[in-house]
Amino acid sequence: MQEVALFRLGYGNPLLVVLYYLFGAYLVATISGIDGNAAFYGASLVFLWASCLLLANRVGSRQKVNLKFLVLCSVLVPLLFFPPWEKQSLYIRFFALEFLLLFFLFTEFKVSLAAFSRCLNLTYLLYFALSALNWMGFLPLVPHDSANSFVITISGFTFETLYGIGGSTADIDSYSGLVLMWNLFICRRGRFRVLMVVLSAAAMLMTFRFTPIVALFGACLSYFFVSNRFLAMLALSVPAVGFISVLVILQINPAGKVPFLAGLDWQSLLWAGTHARSSVWSGQIHYYMTEFGLSDFLYGPMDERMTVDFIDGEGRFHAKSYNPHNAYLAMLFRSTVMFALFYGLFFWGVVRRARRNTFPVLFFISIVAYTNATIVGLQNPAFLLVIFFLLMAVPKGRFKETYSLAKRLRAPVAVERPAL
């Protein structure tokens, strides 16, 4: 209990200091304006520099080497220096280095569940407050983006849907859902838990987006029906197979008729069901299958060569969009090698570390990633950090065992993880 209190704001624990910095850097980068990913590159630089110094100090102070980190370095470090050097290839280089350093930090330093939950909740509170003030016009932090906001009329009252400080409803609905899931299933104690549940639920509802609600419903159901790790893997695989089937249909026979739905073709059904995202996926997958060369599989051309004109679900025209609105495709395009490695490690981590009450959070992240391109990347760090915590900081145990705040508070909290 004493050590948990000492780390209330993360001071004294290098890992928590990094977590707070990452969230702060994300907010600063978002508010300062984004030219492509330039703001996030700048925000990442200080983190990368500080983490490299911490790594060098840590490695130089002992004789043992962490074998897991060494193996991961052997795979990713060549990716950092492989040509060509183009603007769009910088993103995956920054992300690969950030991934390496976070893996090192979560391996070397242990943070308690209470401290991590506090970090996640406090940073979300700041994000929510800034987003609400910006949305109401009291504190204009970012320019209004009419392409990513929507007008809703209910009982004669018209208002604009809530959007995050990034300008899009997708910036806040998935983030709010993550915080909601965390406080429902993992952080079940704390004076501010009820407040976090109410705020995050209200934020999700005020975006009036259907996808996060579906993801939330499916993730909550998984808590009751997924009773072992085999079923957990099956639950992760079913949406993946469905998504791959969608991509195949769009490439082979988009005009084909849907069985049992007379007069409705696949293209129209998928366009309506994915809020027009399927039209972007179709164009970019075609480019991926026909135009990618060897170097593109290391650094995919996430630039003007992959743009697609499309009309969204509200009937608005979007010219030359390269945003796939899908975290899996975004990573696949930027680096097929990095995507395969990260997704493989994610599955392996679920097999070894997932618990009954941690799996719904992981499942929620995996579902919202199908319609949000910024789930895993240089943008909002919350999703990546939650994945790291649940798959590295949570000790091994039986799937049916609950990883709870109450249990962790009874045991002494170690600051550092012993070397492997």
N, C-alpha and C positions, 0 to 999 in steps of 0.2 A: 504493500500500500504506500509506503514511504517513497519508493523509487518511482511509482506511477505519478505521484504528486510532483516530484522533482521535474518530470518531463512534461509538465502541463502544456508548455508552449514549445517543447521540442529541444530546449537548450540542454546541452550536455550529452545528447544522443545524436551522433552525426547523421544517422538515417532520418530521424525526424526533422532535423534542420533542412535536409535535402528535400523532404516532402513538402514542407512549408514553402521553401523557395520555389519549387516547381509550380505550385498553385499560384503563388504570387507572380511569377514570371508569366504564367498563362493569362492572368487578368491584365497585367500591364501590356502584354503583346496584343491582346484583343482590343483594349481601349485605344492603344496608340495607332491603330489602323493597320491594315494588312495589305501589302503589295505582294500578291502571291502568297508565299510562306515566309517572306523576308523578316517579318516581325518575330516569328517563332524561331527562325535561325538565330537572330540576335539574342533572344531570351535564352536559347539553349547554350549559347557560347559560354556564358559565365558558369552555368551548371556543369558543363563538360570540363571546363578548366579546373574548377574547384574539386570535382570528383576525381579527376586525374591526379591532382596533388594528393588527395586522400588515399587513392589507390597506391601511389608510389610510396607514401609514408608507411602504409599498412604492410605492403610487400617487403619493403626494406627493413622493417623492424623485426622480422622473424625469418626462419629458415624454411618452413613448410610452405608448400604451394597448394592452392585449392585446385584440385584436378578438374572439377566440373567447370570452373571458370576458365581454366587453361584450354579445355576441349572446345568450349564455346568460342574462345578467342581464335583458335585455329581455324574455325569455320568462318567467322565474321570479319576478322581483321583483314584478310585478303580482299574482301568486298569493299573495304574502305579505300583501297589504293588502286583498284582495277580501273583502267580507262574504259570509256571516254570521260573527260571532265566537261560536263555540260550543266547548265543551270538546273534542269529538272532532276539530274542525278544527285544533287546536293541533299535533297530531302532524305533519301534512303540512307545516305552516309551519316547524316546527323542522327537519324533514328536508330541505325545499327549501333552507333557509339553510345547513344543514350541507353539503349537496351542492355548493352554490355555492362555499363557502369551501374545501372540499377540492379542487374543480376548480381554483380559483385557486392553492392551495398547490402542487399537483402540476404546474401550468404554470410557476410561478415558480421553484421549488426542485427540484433534482435529487438523488435519494438513490440510492446504489449498491445493486446487488443484494445484496451481502454484508451491508450494514447493514440493509436491509429484511428479509432472511431471518433475521438475528439478532433483530430486533424481533419478528417473527412467532413464532419458536421460543421465545424467552424468555418472552413473555407467555402462550403456550400452556402452558409448563411451570408457571407460577404458577397458571393456571386449573386444570390437571390436578391439581396438588398440593392445592389448596383443595377441589376436587370430591371427590378420593379421601378426604381427611380428614373431610369432611362425610359422605360415604357410609358410612364405617366407624364414624362416631359419635365420633371423637376430637376433632373441632372442629365442633360444631353451629353452622353459619353461617346456615342458612335452615331454616324449618319444613319438616317432612316432608310431602310431598304424595302421598298414596296414589293419587290419580287419575292421576298421571303416572309411577308406578313399577310394576314388575311382578315377580312372584315366579316364578323358574325352578327346576325340579327336574331334576337330571341325575345318573343313577346313584345315586339315593337321597339326594343332597345338595341341599338347598334353600337358595337365596340370592336376594337382591334384585338386579335388574339395576342396572348403574352408571348414575347420573344426575348431571347437572351441577349447579353451585351454583344454577342457576335452578329446579331441582326436577324437570326433565324429561329423559328420555333424548334427546330431540330437541336439547337444549341442548349436548350433548357429542358425539353421534355425527357430526353434520354438521361440527362444528368440527374434530373429530379427523380426519375424512376429508379436509378441506381441508389440514390440516398434513401428513398422510400424502402426499397428491398433490404438494404443494409440494416435499417432500424427496425424492420419487421421481423427479420429472421436471425440476425447475428447480434446486433447491439440491443439487447432486450432490457437493459438497465440504464439509468442515467437520468438526471433531472430534466434534460432538454429533449429526451427521446420523443415524447408526445408532440412537442412543438415541431420537431423535425419531420415527423410523420404527417402532421397537418399541413405544414408549409409545402413539402415536396408533393403531396397528393393534390393540393390546390393548384400548384404550378402546372402539374401534368394536365389537370382538367381544363385550365385556362388556355392551354395551347390548342385545344380542340383537334388534336391529331389522334388518329385512330391506332396507328402502329404501336406506340408505346403502351397503350391500354391492352392491346392484344398480347404484347410481350409480357406485361405485368401479370395478366390473367394466366398465360401459359406457364410462367415461372412459378406462380403460386400453386398451380395444380401439380407441378413437378414435386413439390414438397410432400404431397400426399400419395403420389403414385410411383415415384422413383424410390425404391427401397434398397437398392444395391448399386455397385459401380457398373455392372453390366447394363442395367437399365439406364444409368446415367449416360453411358456411351451411346446407347440406342437413342435416347432423347436428343442428344446432340447431333446424331447422324441423320435422323429423319428430316429435319428442316434443311440440312445440307443437301440431301438427295433430292428433295423437292425443288430447291433452288437450282441445282444443276439441271434438273429436268426442264425447268422453265427456260434456261439458257439454250438447251438443245432444241426445244420446240420452236423457239424464236428464230433459230438458225435454219432449221430443216423445213418446217411447215407452219409459219405463223398464221396463214390464212385458213388452216384446217378448222373444221367444225368441232366444237366441244361436245363430247358425248353427253346425252341426256339434257342438253341445253340447246334446243333447236334454234337455228338461225344465228347463233353466237359463235364467232370465231375466236381462236386462241389469242390473237393479237389484241382484239378489243377487250377481252376478258382480263388479260394480264395488264393492259394499259390502265384499266379502271381499278383493278385490284392492287396495283403497286403505285398508284397516284402518278402515272406516266413515267415512272422510273424505268420500266421495261424497255421503252424506246431508246433510252440512253444505253442500257445494258446491251441491247441488240447491236447497236452500231459499234460500241467499243469492243465487244467480244469478237465481232467480225474482223475488226482491225487487229486484235490480238492474235487471232488464228491465221491470218493471211499476211500480215506485214511484220510481225516480230522477227528480229534476227537474234543471233547468239548474244550480243551485248545487251539487247533489250530485255532478255530474261534476267539480267543482273540489275539493270537500271531501265525500267520501262519508260517509254516516252509519254509521261504525263504532261503533255503540252498541247499546242494548237493542232498537232497532227491527229489527235484523237477526239476532236470536238464533234458534237452532234447537236443539230437543231431539233428542238422538240416543243410540244405543247403540253403544259402540265394539266393536272386534274381540275384546275379552276379555269381552264381555257386560255391561259396566258402563254404567249410565245416566248421562248428562251432561245437566243441565238448563240451558237458556238459554246456549248457547255461541255467542259471536260470533267465535271464532277460526277462520278458514277453513282453517288448517293448510296454507296455500299462499301463498308469497310473491307470486306473480303476482296472485292474487285480492285479497290484503291491500292491495297497492298500487293495484289497479284500483278497489277500494271506496273507499280513502282519497282518491284523486285520479286520475281517468281521464286527465286532462291530464298529470300528472306521470308516470304509468305509461307513456303513449305516448312521452313525451320520453325517459325513462330507457331504455326498451327499444330505441327507435330508435337512441340513442347507443351502446348496448351492441352492437347488430348492426353499426353503422358502424365501431366500434372493432375488432371482430373482423375485418372485411373489410380494414382498413388495417394492423393491428398484430399479429395473432395469428401465432405461430410453431408449428412442429411440436411443440415440447415445452411451450409455454405453453397451447396449445388444450385439452389434456386437463384442466387445472385449471379453465379457464373452462367447459368442458363439464360437469364435475362440479358446479360451482356452479349451473349452469342446471338440472340434473336434480334435485338435492336441494331446490331451490326449489319444486318441485311438491308437496312434502309437509311443508314447514317454512315457517311464516309469518314467521320472524325472520331470514331470510337477508339481506335488504336492508331496512334501517330504522335506528331509533335504538338498537336493542339491540346485539348483538355486532358490532363494527366490522370484524372480520377479513375477512369476505367482501367488503364494499364497498371496503376498502382494497386488497385483492388485485386486484379488478377495476380500480381506478384505476391501480395500479402497472403491471399487464400491458398496459393499453390506453393509457397515457399516458407512463410512464417508459421502457418498452421501445422502443428506436429502430426506425424502419421498416426492413424487410428482407424478403428472400424467405421464403416460408412454410417452406420446407425447411431454412432456416438455424436452427441451435440457439442460443437465448439462454442462455448458460451462465455460471456463476460464474467459471470459469477464464478465459474471454475477457475478462470485465469487469475482472478483477483486473490484467490486463496493461496496460490503458489507464488513464491518469490520470482520477481521479474529479472532475468539476466540481461545485462546491457549488451554483451557481446556473445556471438555464437562461436563455439569452439571451432578451431580449424579442422578441416577434413584431412 
